[in-house]
C-alpha cells in the first residue's frame, strides 16, 4: 500500500514527539550513574547478605537484563512483521483513547511499541543501580548503565520502521481499534 503525502507528513510530525520521548529515556541511565556516584561515598554499609550472595544477585540481574533485551527485540520484530503482541495493542488502545486525533494510527502503535521496549531497556540501568545499592561496585553500575544506553540507542525511533507499520496498518494486516482493557 502506498502512503499518501498527508500520512507521511503526519507520521513525520509524530516521529518527532517519539524522538523526544526517546531522548528523555536515554538520559535515565546517566541519571542512575550520577546517583551512584553521589550515593556511593555517603552510604558505607551496603553489603546485604554478605559476600557469598553478591555473585548470585549479579548473575540473576544480568540474566534479567538479557531477558529484557530479548523480550524487547522479539516485541519489535513481531510488531514490525505485522503481529503485535496483545499488550502492545492494549497500550495503543489507551493512547487512542487519550489522543484519538493527534497521532496517526500507525504512530500510536509505534509509540506503544516504543513505550514498551524503551521502558524495558531503561530498566537495565535501574537493575545496575539496585545491584550497586545492594553492595556491588560502581563498575557494575557503570556496565549496566552503558549497556542500557547502547540498547536504547539500538531501539531508537526510526522513520523507516514507522512507515513499515503504517503500510501494514493501512493495508489491514494490523487491526487496531480494540477497546482498552
SULMO-V176781 format. One line per field, one symbol per residue. ss: DSSP state (A for helix, B for strand, O for the rest). psi: psi as a letter, one per 30 degrees, with the letter a starting at -180 (. if undefined). A space follows every 10 residues. Layout:
BEGIN
ss=???
psi=???
END
This chain:
BEGIN
ss=OOOOAAAAAA AAAAAAAAAA AAAAAAAAAA AAAAAAAAAA OOOOOOOOOO AAAAAAAAAA AAAAAAAAAA AAAAAAAAAA OOOOOAAAAA AAAAAAAAOO OOOOAAAAAA AAAAAAAAAA AAAAAAAAAA AAAOOOOAAA AAAAAAAAAA AAAAOOOOAA AAAAAAAAAA AOOOOOOOOO O
psi=kkkleeeeee eeeeeeeeee eeeeeffeef eeeeeeeeee fejejgjkfl fffeeeeeee eeeeeeeeee eeeeeeeeef fgikleeeee eeeeeeeeif ffkkeeeeee eeeeeeeeee eefeeeeeee eeeffllfee eeeeeeeeee eeeeglkkee eeeeeeeeef fgekklgkkk .
END
